[in-house]
Amino acid sequence: MISNAALKWIPDKFERFARYGQFQGPGELITNEDYKARVEIAKKKIADEGLDALIVFGDCYRMSNIRWLVNYRTIDGVYPQPMLLYIVPDRDPVFFLPMSEIPSAHTSSAMSVLGGDIREIRKDWAPFLKERAAKDKPKKVGICGYTYMDLEFWFPINEAFGDSVTRSMIIEQLKSKKNEAEIASMKRAAKVCDAGIEMLMDLLRDSEGITELEATSLVYAAMFANGAHAIAYDIMIQSGENTEVLFKRPTERPIKRGDLVMMDYGIRVNDYASDNARTICYGDVGKEARHLMEACSMGYEDCLQKIKAGMTGIEADLIIREAFRKYDVEQYLVEVSEGRTGAHATGMDPEEDIPEIGPACDNVLEEGQTFAYELSLIVPGIGGVRTEDQVVVRKNGLEPFHTFNRFLYVD
């Protein structure tokens, strides 16, 4: 239940967000001819890498490999809605979808300029592979999206091609560099997120005791009122002791003055996701907690112009650690997974594959690549903080899409 104090000002608040909503944006159009050109680039790369065919997997949650090629995303839902694309250098691609999605794909995807061959994924996949194995006799077949491919589709691949199958990152690498139309959508998604952090700060000012769950609902509503198209991921609002966990779903815990309040929030525009995080000092949080938030944001900003195109993820990680050492907080820097400091690729999916930053990430940062520049610090007994924005890699540094103040205090 939402507090009475919040209920009193909700109508005016949403009217304001709707008035300046980001419902349209220039420079975001990607045409069918653009998608056709992408497929041709992929075909050339397939041939250059000595592959006879490439299988690309995606679903409604990890859709970016497929959508980058044919501009289609399946519908979110409980029943699995996977997608597969079969590409060879000298023929049109073949697109596999559940029957319920096929009519939509014929009218909504770029397949109309790519031959239009769309088939049912569960009925036609295994027979198609057996036919291709018999007729083409491929010696090397790559798979993109292998880290999350459903086993039901892997078994027919293995039966048809056996030892010819190899892992590939062709599409992951190609899609990592965004064009200006993609960047325009990502910038608008980031701008829409201003409404989310503004809503949270207003709630803290006017409605002490609102729960993390109540605040989460209103943050989502504010971003949709401001022009969001779809959810990007489950946003997290964590307060007090709940910030000592890197990721935690919102709870019924009331948010009180004296808490660190961390929000990790994102939204989609044109199916491009934003991914941001801010930490708020709510009332008198104590000297150590305040220093933690400020050190995280200062270290974050120190590195914006130091991390640039041409560096490896390992070199970028060393720059981050040096900055955090200056503020005496390096020992609290959290690695979100083994070998990755926190930064992760992003675009259509909130988390993509290339590039990454960390002590084991040897990928080279390239101009035009986009990632969520994410840094988290946790001190048991004090709390946890996070600063995060999406950035695009430029020659002379990182350009953030979300520029909302990173030093936040609510009395």
Phi, psi and chi 1 to 4 in degrees:
 res  aa     phi    psi   chi1   chi2   chi3   chi4
   1 MET       -  135.5 -178.7  175.4  177.6      -
   2 ILE   -83.3  139.5  -63.1  170.8      -      -
   3 SER   -62.4  152.9   67.8      -      -      -
   4 ASN   -61.1  -35.6  -72.0  -29.1      -      -
   5 ALA   -61.8  -41.0      -      -      -      -
   6 ALA   -69.2  -39.8      -      -      -      -
   7 LEU   -60.1  -31.8  -74.1  171.2      -      -
   8 LYS   -66.1  -34.7  -69.8  178.2 -178.5  177.5
   9 TRP  -107.3   -0.3   54.0 -104.3      -      -
  10 ILE   -57.2  -45.7  -79.4  174.3      -      -
  11 PRO   -57.1  -46.9  -26.9   36.7      -      -
  12 ASP   -65.5  -38.9  -70.8  -20.8      -      -
  13 LYS   -61.0  -47.3  171.6   63.6   69.1  173.6
  14 PHE   -71.8  -30.3  -76.6  112.4      -      -
  15 GLU   -61.9  -39.8 -177.5 -178.0   -4.4      -
  16 ARG   -65.7  -45.2  179.1  167.8   70.4   85.4
  17 PHE   -63.2  -40.9  -74.4  136.7      -      -
  18 ALA   -66.6  -32.7      -      -      -      -
  19 ARG   -66.1  -40.3  -87.1 -155.7  -52.7  -89.9
  20 TYR  -104.2   22.6   77.1   75.0      -      -
  21 GLY   -57.8  146.5      -      -      -      -
  22 GLN   -94.5   67.1  -56.5  -73.1  -43.8      -
  23 PHE   -85.6  -16.8  -70.7   96.4      -      -
  24 GLN  -138.3  148.5  -65.8 -179.1  -12.2      -
  25 GLY  -145.6  143.3      -      -      -      -
  26 PRO   -81.5  157.3   30.8  -34.5      -      -
  27 GLY    74.1   20.5      -      -      -      -
  28 GLU  -104.8   -1.4  -61.9  168.9    3.3      -
  29 LEU   -76.2  129.6  179.5   64.2      -      -
  30 ILE  -119.5  120.3  -57.4  172.4      -      -
  31 THR   -88.4  166.3   68.5      -      -      -
  32 ASN   -60.7  -33.1  -82.5   -7.2      -      -
  33 GLU   -66.4  -32.7  -69.5  -56.4  -46.7      -
  34 ASP   -63.6  -42.7  -66.8  -33.7      -      -
  35 TYR   -66.6  -38.2  -72.0  103.4      -      -
  36 LYS   -60.7  -40.8 -173.0  174.4 -178.3  179.9
  37 ALA   -64.8  -37.1      -      -      -      -
  38 ARG   -63.0  -42.8  -72.2  177.3  177.6 -178.7
  39 VAL   -62.8  -39.3  170.2      -      -      -
  40 GLU   -65.6  -38.7  -68.5  -54.9  -46.8      -
  41 ILE   -62.6  -42.3  -68.6  168.9      -      -
  42 ALA   -63.7  -41.2      -      -      -      -
  43 LYS   -59.6  -43.5  -73.3 -179.2  178.3 -179.3
  44 LYS   -63.4  -41.0 -176.8  177.9 -174.4  -54.0
  45 LYS   -65.7  -37.8 -166.2   69.4  173.8  174.6
  46 ILE   -58.7  -47.2  -68.7  166.3      -      -
  47 ALA   -65.7  -43.1      -      -      -      -
  48 ASP   -60.7  -33.0  -70.1  -14.0      -      -
  49 GLU   -90.4    7.5  -66.1 -165.2    7.2      -
  50 GLY    75.5   22.3      -      -      -      -
  51 LEU   -92.1  146.2  -62.8  176.1      -      -
  52 ASP   -90.6  -24.2  -61.8  -59.3      -      -
  53 ALA  -158.2  157.8      -      -      -      -
  54 LEU  -131.8  129.2 -176.0   69.9      -      -
  55 ILE  -104.2  127.6  -65.2  167.5      -      -
  56 VAL  -117.8  126.4 -173.5      -      -      -
  57 PHE  -109.6  146.9  176.9   83.1      -      -
  58 GLY  -160.9  170.4      -      -      -      -
  59 ASP  -148.1 -169.1   58.9   22.1      -      -
  60 CYS   -68.1  -20.5   59.8      -      -      -
  61 TYR   -98.1  -36.1  -55.2  109.3      -      -
  62 ARG  -116.1   68.6  -73.6   73.5   51.0   94.5
  63 MET   -97.3   -6.1   52.2   88.7  173.9      -
  64 SER   -65.7  -35.2   56.7      -      -      -
  65 ASN   -59.7  -45.2  -78.7   -5.9      -      -
  66 ILE   -73.3  -47.2  -64.1  -71.8      -      -
  67 ARG   -65.0  -34.0 -172.9  173.1  174.7 -119.7
  68 TRP   -59.3  -30.6 -172.2   83.6      -      -
  69 LEU   -91.4  -42.4  -72.0  161.1      -      -
  70 VAL  -128.8    6.2  -59.2      -      -      -
  71 ASN    58.2   51.6 -167.9   26.2      -      -
  72 TYR  -142.8  140.9 -164.9   77.2      -      -
  73 ARG  -133.1  131.3  178.1 -170.4 -178.1 -169.8
  74 THR   -72.1  168.0   49.3      -      -      -
  75 ILE   -81.8  136.0  -61.5  -63.2      -      -
  76 ASP   -61.2  143.3  -65.9    8.3      -      -
  77 GLY   175.3  176.0      -      -      -      -
  78 VAL   -72.9  -43.9  175.9      -      -      -
  79 TYR   -72.6  130.7 -173.2   71.8      -      -
  80 PRO   -58.7  129.8  -22.0   32.8      -      -
  81 GLN  -122.6   73.4  -60.4  -79.3   35.1      -
  82 PRO   -80.8  168.4   30.0  -32.7      -      -
  83 MET  -138.1  143.4  -55.9  177.0  -76.1      -
  84 LEU  -136.8  141.0  -74.6  158.9      -      -
  85 LEU  -126.2  131.6 -161.9   67.0      -      -
  86 TYR  -111.9  119.3 -170.6   88.0      -      -
  87 ILE  -124.7  132.1  -50.4  175.3      -      -
  88 VAL  -125.7  156.6  -64.9      -      -      -
  89 PRO   -63.7  -27.1  -24.9   35.2      -      -
  90 ASP  -113.4   13.9   58.5   -9.8      -      -
  91 ARG  -140.7  166.8  -70.9 -165.2  -65.9  -89.8
  92 ASP   -68.4  150.1  -71.5  -27.9      -      -
  93 PRO   -69.9  157.1   26.1  -34.3      -      -
  94 VAL  -116.6  128.4 -176.8      -      -      -
  95 PHE  -109.7  129.3 -167.4   20.4      -      -
  96 PHE  -115.1  129.7  -66.8   84.0      -      -
  97 LEU  -144.1  158.8  -71.7  166.7      -      -
  98 PRO   -60.1  151.2  -22.9   33.5      -      -
  99 MET   -54.1  -37.8 -179.3   62.2   71.5      -
 100 SER   -64.9  -19.2   58.1      -      -      -
 101 GLU   -97.4  -15.7  -59.3  -87.8   -8.3      -
 102 ILE   -63.3  -46.9  -70.3  176.4      -      -
 103 PRO   -57.4  -41.6  -25.4   36.0      -      -
 104 SER   -63.4  -41.6  173.4      -      -      -
 105 ALA   -64.3  -34.1      -      -      -      -
 106 HIS   -64.2  -33.8  -85.1  -63.8      -      -
 107 THR   -98.3  -22.6   57.8      -      -      -
 108 SER  -107.3  -21.2  -57.1      -      -      -
 109 SER   -93.1  178.0   75.2      -      -      -
 110 ALA   -86.1    5.4      -      -      -      -
 111 MET   -62.7  -19.7  -74.9  -59.9  -66.7      -
 112 SER   -62.0  -25.8   59.4      -      -      -
 113 VAL  -107.1    8.4  -62.2      -      -      -
 114 LEU  -119.5   23.5  -64.2  168.9      -      -
 115 GLY   102.9  -24.2      -      -      -      -
 116 GLY    73.4   16.2      -      -      -      -
 117 ASP   -85.9   98.2 -168.0  -14.7      -      -
 118 ILE  -121.4  127.3  -55.6  176.7      -      -
 119 ARG  -127.7  164.5  -51.9 -171.6 -170.5 -171.6
 120 GLU   -76.3  131.8 -149.1  -74.1  -37.8      -
 121 ILE   -73.4  -36.4 -165.0  165.6      -      -
 122 ARG   -90.0  -33.3  -68.7 -175.3  169.6   88.0
 123 LYS   -79.2  -39.6  176.3  174.0   68.4   72.5
 124 ASP   -99.4  -15.9  -63.5  -27.1      -      -
 125 TRP   -62.2  -55.7 -179.2 -119.4      -      -
 126 ALA   -62.8  -46.9      -      -      -      -
 127 PRO   -61.0  -38.2  -23.9   34.2      -      -
 128 PHE   -60.7  -46.1  172.0   83.4      -      -
 129 LEU   -63.9  -41.2  -65.3  179.4      -      -
 130 LYS   -62.3  -40.1  -71.6 -179.6 -179.4  178.1
 131 GLU   -64.2  -44.0 -179.9 -175.7   10.5      -
 132 ARG   -66.2  -39.4  -65.4  -84.8   56.3   86.0
 133 ALA   -62.1  -40.5      -      -      -      -
 134 ALA   -71.9  -40.6      -      -      -      -
 135 LYS   -85.1  -42.9  -69.3 -175.2  176.4 -179.2
 136 ASP   -92.1  -26.7  -61.4  -18.3      -      -
 137 LYS    47.7   55.9  -63.4 -179.7  172.3   54.0
 138 PRO   -65.6  140.4   25.0  -34.0      -      -
 139 LYS   -93.5  -21.3  -63.5  179.3 -179.7  177.8
 140 LYS  -149.8  117.4 -166.7  174.3 -179.1 -178.2
 141 VAL  -121.6  122.5  177.6      -      -      -
 142 GLY   -93.3  153.6      -      -      -      -
 143 ILE  -125.1  122.5  -61.8  179.4      -      -
 144 CYS  -102.1  137.5  -73.1      -      -      -
 145 GLY    88.0   20.3      -      -      -      -
 146 TYR   -67.4  -22.4   56.2   83.6      -      -
 147 THR   -70.3  -18.4   55.4      -      -      -
 148 TYR  -133.7   16.8   45.2   81.2      -      -
 149 MET   -66.9  136.8  173.0 -179.6  -83.8      -
 150 ASP   -67.7  139.0  -64.3  -22.3      -      -
 151 LEU   -62.3  -28.6  -80.7  174.2      -      -
 152 GLU   -60.6  -23.9   65.7  171.4  -52.0      -
 153 PHE   -97.4  -22.3  -54.5  111.7      -      -
 154 TRP   -69.3  -41.6  159.5 -110.7      -      -
 155 PHE   -58.0  -47.1  -71.4  128.4      -      -
 156 PRO   -62.5  -33.6  -23.3   34.1      -      -
 157 ILE   -63.8  -46.1  -65.8  170.3      -      -
 158 ASN   -64.9  -39.9 -171.1   48.2      -      -
 159 GLU   -65.8  -36.6  -70.1  171.4    6.2      -
 160 ALA   -79.0  -42.3      -      -      -      -
 161 PHE  -114.3  -16.5  -59.8  131.1      -      -
 162 GLY    54.8 -127.0      -      -      -      -
 163 ASP   -72.1   -3.0  -66.7  -20.9      -      -
 164 SER   -74.9  -13.3  -60.2      -      -      -
 165 VAL   -81.9  137.4  178.3      -      -      -
 166 THR  -140.1  156.2 -174.2      -      -      -
 167 ARG   -77.2  145.6  -69.0  174.4  -71.5 -173.6
 168 SER  -139.4  151.9  174.5      -      -      -
 169 MET  -125.8   26.2  -63.9  -71.0  -77.9      -
 170 ILE   -57.9  -53.2  -74.1  176.3      -      -
 171 ILE   -70.8  -38.8  -54.1  -55.7      -      -
 172 GLU   -57.6  -40.6  -71.8   84.7  -12.7      -
 173 GLN   -71.6  -44.0 -176.2   67.1   51.2      -
 174 LEU   -62.7  -44.3  -71.9  173.4      -      -
 175 LYS   -75.8  -14.3   75.2  179.0 -178.7 -173.5
 176 SER   -65.1  -26.9   71.8      -      -      -
 177 LYS   -95.2  115.1  -63.7  179.8   68.4  172.1
 178 LYS   -91.2  143.3  -52.7  -61.0 -170.7  -68.6
 179 ASN   -85.2  176.0   62.9   28.2      -      -
 180 GLU   -69.4  -26.7  -68.4  -55.4  -41.9      -
 181 ALA   -67.2  -41.9      -      -      -      -
 182 GLU   -64.4  -43.1  -66.2  174.9  -72.9      -
 183 ILE   -62.4  -35.9  -72.6  172.2      -      -
 184 ALA   -61.8  -43.1      -      -      -      -
 185 SER   -65.1  -40.0  -73.4      -      -      -
 186 MET   -67.0  -36.5  -66.0  176.8   72.3      -
 187 LYS   -66.8  -38.1  -75.7 -176.9  174.4  179.0
 188 ARG   -69.9  -38.1 -176.1  151.7   65.1   96.7
 189 ALA   -60.6  -39.3      -      -      -      -
 190 ALA   -65.9  -40.6      -      -      -      -
 191 LYS   -64.7  -39.3 -179.7   63.3  175.9  173.4
 192 VAL   -58.3  -33.1  165.1      -      -      -
 193 CYS   -67.7  -16.6  -81.9      -      -      -
 194 ASP   -52.7  -38.9  -75.8   -4.2      -      -
 195 ALA   -62.5  -32.4      -      -      -      -
 196 GLY   -68.0  -47.1      -      -      -      -
 197 ILE   -73.2  -33.2 -171.2   64.3      -      -
 198 GLU   -63.3  -41.2  -73.5  178.7   20.1      -
 199 MET   -61.8  -45.6  170.7   60.5   83.0      -
 200 LEU   -61.5  -43.4  178.9   59.4      -      -
 201 MET   -65.3  -38.9  -66.2 -178.9   71.2      -
 202 ASP   -66.1  -38.7  -78.8   -5.8      -      -
 203 LEU   -60.5  -42.8  -74.1  168.8      -      -
 204 LEU   -65.2  -38.1  -62.5 -178.0      -      -
 205 ARG   -65.4  -41.0  -68.7 -173.5 -171.4  101.8
 206 ASP  -107.1  -12.8  -59.5  -23.7      -      -
 207 SER  -140.2   56.3  -54.9      -      -      -
 208 GLU   -56.2  136.4 -178.5  177.2    7.3      -
 209 GLY    99.4   -8.1      -      -      -      -
 210 ILE   -60.7  142.9 -167.6  169.6      -      -
 211 THR   -82.8  164.0   68.7      -      -      -
 212 GLU   -58.7  -41.1  -65.4  169.7  -12.9      -
 213 LEU   -65.9  -43.6  -87.5  171.7      -      -
 214 GLU   -61.6  -45.2  -70.6  169.3  -17.8      -
 215 ALA   -62.6  -38.3      -      -      -      -
 216 THR   -61.1  -44.5  -61.0      -      -      -
 217 SER   -59.8  -42.7  -64.2      -      -      -
 218 LEU   -72.8  -32.6  -67.6  170.7      -      -
 219 VAL   -64.8  -45.7  165.7      -      -      -
 220 TYR   -57.0  -48.3  -91.0  126.2      -      -
 221 ALA   -59.6  -40.1      -      -      -      -
 222 ALA   -64.5  -40.8      -      -      -      -
 223 MET   -68.7  -38.0  -68.8 -167.8  -69.6      -
 224 PHE   -68.4  -37.2  -82.2  106.7      -      -
 225 ALA   -63.6  -25.3      -      -      -      -
 226 ASN   -93.6    6.9 -165.6   34.5      -      -
 227 GLY   115.4    8.6      -      -      -      -
 228 ALA   -66.2  150.3      -      -      -      -
 229 HIS  -101.6  -32.5  -66.3  165.2      -      -
 230 ALA  -163.5  163.0      -      -      -      -
 231 ILE   -70.6  139.6  -69.6  171.6      -      -
 232 ALA   -92.0  -42.7      -      -      -      -
 233 TYR  -165.4  174.0   57.0   89.6      -      -
 234 ASP   -73.2  109.5  -67.1  -23.3      -      -
 235 ILE   -71.1  155.1   68.0  174.4      -      -
 236 MET  -124.1  127.2  -68.7  160.2  -81.9      -
 237 ILE  -116.4  119.3  -64.0  178.5      -      -
 238 GLN  -126.2  137.1  -61.2  161.6 -123.6      -
 239 SER  -134.6  153.7   59.7      -      -      -
 240 GLY    55.5 -131.3      -      -      -      -
 241 GLU   -64.3  -21.3   67.7  -81.4    0.1      -
 242 ASN   -68.4  -16.7  -74.1  -13.2      -      -
 243 THR   -76.2  -10.5   64.3      -      -      -
 244 GLU   -78.8   -0.4  -65.1 -175.8   30.9      -
 245 VAL  -108.0  133.5  178.8      -      -      -
 246 LEU   -56.8  -51.4 -172.4   63.4      -      -
 247 PHE  -129.2  129.6  -62.3  130.0      -      -
 248 LYS  -150.7  133.9 -174.1  177.1  179.5   66.6
 249 ARG   -66.4  148.9  -71.1 -176.6  179.8  -85.3
 250 PRO   -58.6  146.9  -21.3   31.9      -      -
 251 THR  -123.3 -175.6   70.6      -      -      -
 252 GLU   -82.9    8.5  -65.7  -76.6    1.8      -
 253 ARG   -65.0  126.8 -176.9 -168.2 -174.5  -80.9
 254 PRO   -69.1  140.1  -17.2   30.9      -      -
 255 ILE   -89.0  125.3  -54.1  173.5      -      -
 256 LYS  -123.9  154.1  -56.2  171.0  -63.7 -137.7
 257 ARG   -58.8  142.1  -78.9  179.0  168.4   80.7
 258 GLY    98.1   -6.9      -      -      -      -
 259 ASP   -90.4  144.0  -73.9  -18.8      -      -
 260 LEU   -76.6  134.8  -76.3  172.5      -      -
 261 VAL  -122.7  115.1 -177.1      -      -      -
 262 MET  -109.9  132.8 -168.5  -77.0  -65.9      -
 263 MET  -127.2  126.8 -178.4  166.1   70.8      -
 264 ASP  -108.0  115.3 -164.5  -44.2      -      -
 265 TYR  -141.6  144.4   54.8  111.5      -      -
 266 GLY  -159.0  167.7      -      -      -      -
 267 ILE  -156.1  166.2 -149.4   72.0      -      -
 268 ARG  -110.4  142.3  -68.5 -176.1 -168.6  -88.9
 269 VAL  -130.6  126.1  166.5      -      -      -
 270 ASN    54.3   31.0  -65.1  -24.1      -      -
 271 ASP    66.1   16.5  -98.9  -26.7      -      -
 272 TYR  -101.6  132.6  -77.9   84.9      -      -
 273 ALA   -96.3  143.9      -      -      -      -
 274 SER   -99.8  158.3   57.8      -      -      -
 275 ASP  -152.4  108.2 -171.8   -6.4      -      -
 276 ASN  -136.3  161.4  -44.4  -72.2      -      -
 277 ALA  -150.2  143.1      -      -      -      -
 278 ARG  -139.0  153.9  -67.7  -69.3 -174.5  -87.6
 279 THR  -123.0  132.0  -55.3      -      -      -
 280 ILE  -110.7  132.5  -58.8  167.0      -      -
 281 CYS   -85.4  111.6  -68.1      -      -      -
 282 TYR  -102.4  104.9 -174.1   28.4      -      -
 283 GLY    71.8 -152.3      -      -      -      -
 284 ASP   -85.0   95.4 -176.9    8.2      -      -
 285 VAL   -86.8   -8.7  -60.5      -      -      -
 286 GLY    98.2  152.0      -      -      -      -
 287 LYS   -61.4  -43.3 -178.2  178.6  178.2 -179.7
 288 GLU   -66.4  -42.8  -63.4   91.9  -16.9      -
 289 ALA   -66.1  -41.9      -      -      -      -
 290 ARG   -62.2  -43.4 -176.1 -177.3  178.5  108.0
 291 HIS   -61.6  -38.2  172.0   69.5      -      -
 292 LEU   -61.6  -47.6 -159.4   63.5      -      -
 293 MET   -62.4  -45.9 -177.2  -83.1  -77.6      -
 294 GLU   -68.1  -38.7  -67.6  173.7  -16.4      -
 295 ALA   -66.1  -39.0      -      -      -      -
 296 CYS   -62.6  -44.2 -173.2      -      -      -
 297 SER   -73.3  -37.6  -67.5      -      -      -
 298 MET   -67.3  -44.1  -72.0 -172.3  -68.4      -
 299 GLY   -62.0  -39.5      -      -      -      -
 300 TYR   -58.0  -50.0  179.5  101.9      -      -
 301 GLU   -70.7  -31.1  -67.4 -167.8   -6.8      -
 302 ASP   -58.5  -30.3  -77.3   -3.2      -      -
 303 CYS   -93.5   -7.6  -59.5      -      -      -
 304 LEU   -58.2  -39.4  -78.3  173.5      -      -
 305 GLN   -98.0   -2.0  -58.3  -52.0  -46.9      -
 306 LYS   -95.6  -27.5  -65.2  178.3 -179.2  177.1
 307 ILE   -91.2  123.2  -61.8  173.2      -      -
 308 LYS  -150.0  173.4   56.6 -169.1   68.4  176.4
 309 ALA   -57.6  141.9      -      -      -      -
 310 GLY   100.1  -17.9      -      -      -      -
 311 MET   -81.4  154.9  -72.7 -176.6  173.0      -
 312 THR   -86.3  163.8   65.3      -      -      -
 313 GLY   -62.1  -29.3      -      -      -      -
 314 ILE   -68.4  -43.7  -64.2  170.5      -      -
 315 GLU   -64.8  -39.5  -68.9  169.1  -26.4      -
 316 ALA   -64.7  -37.5      -      -      -      -
 317 ASP   -62.5  -40.0  175.9   73.3      -      -
 318 LEU   -64.1  -37.5  -69.0  173.6      -      -
 319 ILE   -63.6  -43.5  -71.3  172.9      -      -
 320 ILE   -62.1  -45.6  -68.6  168.4      -      -
 321 ARG   -65.5  -36.5  -67.1  179.1 -173.6  -82.3
 322 GLU   -64.5  -41.3 -179.7 -178.2   -0.5      -
 323 ALA   -65.0  -42.3      -      -      -      -
 324 PHE   -71.2  -29.2  -84.4   43.4      -      -
 325 ARG   -64.2  -36.0 -164.3  176.2  -53.7  124.2
 326 LYS   -60.6  -33.5 -179.1  173.0   69.8  172.8
 327 TYR   -97.7   10.2  -62.7  106.9      -      -
 328 ASP    61.2   40.5 -164.6   27.8      -      -
 329 VAL  -132.1    7.5  -67.5      -      -      -
 330 GLU   -56.7  -35.6 -176.7 -162.1    2.0      -
 331 GLN   -65.6  -14.8   65.4  -88.7   34.4      -
 332 TYR  -100.8   -0.3  -54.1  125.1      -      -
 333 LEU   -65.9  128.4 -174.5   61.9      -      -
 334 VAL  -100.0  128.3 -179.6      -      -      -
 335 GLU   -86.7  121.1  -69.7 -173.1   11.4      -
 336 VAL   -72.4  -23.2  -62.1      -      -      -
 337 SER  -154.6  161.8   60.4      -      -      -
 338 GLU   -58.3  122.6 -174.3  176.2   -5.1      -
 339 GLY    89.3   -2.9      -      -      -      -
 340 ARG  -126.8  123.3  179.2  158.8   70.8   84.0
 341 THR   -68.4  -37.4  -52.9      -      -      -
 342 GLY   164.1  -38.2      -      -      -      -
 343 ALA   -64.3  137.8      -      -      -      -
 344 HIS  -143.9  146.7   58.8   83.2      -      -
 345 ALA   -60.1  151.4      -      -      -      -
 346 THR  -155.0  163.0 -174.1      -      -      -
 347 GLY   174.5 -109.7      -      -      -      -
 348 MET   -68.9  -42.0  -77.4  175.3  -86.1      -
 349 ASP   -92.5  142.9  -66.4  -27.1      -      -
 350 PRO   -57.9  -35.3  -22.2   31.9      -      -
 351 GLU  -125.5  117.3  -65.4 -153.7   19.3      -
 352 GLU  -111.6 -159.6  -63.9 -173.7   -1.4      -
 353 ASP  -106.4  -38.4  -50.8  -87.4      -      -
 354 ILE  -133.6  131.9  -59.8  169.3      -      -
 355 PRO   -97.9  173.1   36.1  -36.0      -      -
 356 GLU  -133.0  160.6  -66.3  179.9  -34.4      -
 357 ILE  -126.1  131.9  -68.6  175.8      -      -
 358 GLY   170.3  172.2      -      -      -      -
 359 PRO   -67.4  -10.5   22.5  -32.3      -      -
 360 ALA  -122.0   15.1      -      -      -      -
 361 CYS  -103.3   98.8  -58.3      -      -      -
 362 ASP   -94.6    7.8   58.4    1.4      -      -
 363 ASN   -63.4  149.7   54.0 -103.6      -      -
 364 VAL   -95.2  130.8  176.8      -      -      -
 365 LEU   -72.3  129.7  -58.8 -179.4      -      -
 366 GLU  -117.6  147.7  -60.2 -179.1   40.2      -
 367 GLU   -56.7  134.9  -73.5 -170.9   67.9      -
 368 GLY    93.9  -12.7      -      -      -      -
 369 GLN   -72.9  147.4  -72.9 -177.9  -30.2      -
 370 THR  -122.1  141.5   52.4      -      -      -
 371 PHE  -151.4  161.0   63.8   89.8      -      -
 372 ALA   -86.6  110.9      -      -      -      -
 373 TYR   -83.3   98.4  176.2   30.1      -      -
 374 GLU  -121.8  125.7  171.1 -167.9    2.2      -
 375 LEU  -133.4  130.7  -62.9  173.4      -      -
 376 SER  -128.2  141.0  -57.8      -      -      -
 377 LEU  -125.2  136.4  -59.4  169.9      -      -
 378 ILE  -133.4  128.8  -64.9  177.4      -      -
 379 VAL  -123.0  110.5 -178.7      -      -      -
 380 PRO   -54.2  133.4  -25.5   34.9      -      -
 381 GLY    89.0  -17.5      -      -      -      -
 382 ILE  -109.2  -49.7  -59.0  -62.9      -      -
 383 GLY   137.8 -175.9      -      -      -      -
 384 GLY  -127.1  151.7      -      -      -      -
 385 VAL  -136.0  156.4  -60.7      -      -      -
 386 ARG  -146.9  139.6 -178.9  172.7  -53.2  133.7
 387 THR  -124.5  131.1  -60.5      -      -      -
 388 GLU  -155.7  137.2  178.6  179.5   17.7      -
 389 ASP  -147.8  153.5  -68.5  -50.4      -      -
 390 GLN   -76.3  143.2  -74.9  170.7  -54.4      -
 391 VAL  -135.7  158.3  -62.7      -      -      -
 392 VAL  -113.0  137.8   58.3      -      -      -
 393 VAL   -76.1  123.6  179.3      -      -      -
 394 ARG  -116.6  169.1  -58.6  -62.6 -167.8 -170.6
 395 LYS   -58.5  -38.0 -179.4  178.4  179.9  179.9
 396 ASN  -110.1   18.8  -63.3  -43.9      -      -
 397 GLY   145.9 -165.6      -      -      -      -
 398 LEU  -105.1  132.5  -54.2  177.5      -      -
 399 GLU  -103.2  111.5  176.5 -167.8  -14.1      -
 400 PRO   -74.2  145.4  -10.8   25.9      -      -
 401 PHE   -88.4  -36.7  -64.5  155.3      -      -
 402 HIS  -101.9  117.1 -171.3   54.1      -      -
 403 THR  -115.7   19.0   55.9      -      -      -
 404 PHE   -60.8  144.1 -160.6   90.9      -      -
 405 ASN   -44.4  135.1 -169.6   -6.6      -      -
 406 ARG   -97.1   -3.3  -60.6 -175.2 -178.5   95.0
 407 PHE  -115.5   99.2  -59.9   85.4      -      -
 408 LEU  -119.0  131.4  -59.3  178.6      -      -
 409 TYR  -137.4  133.1  -46.9   87.2      -      -
 410 VAL  -126.3  123.0  173.6      -      -      -
 411 ASP   -71.1      -  -66.5  -27.6      -      -
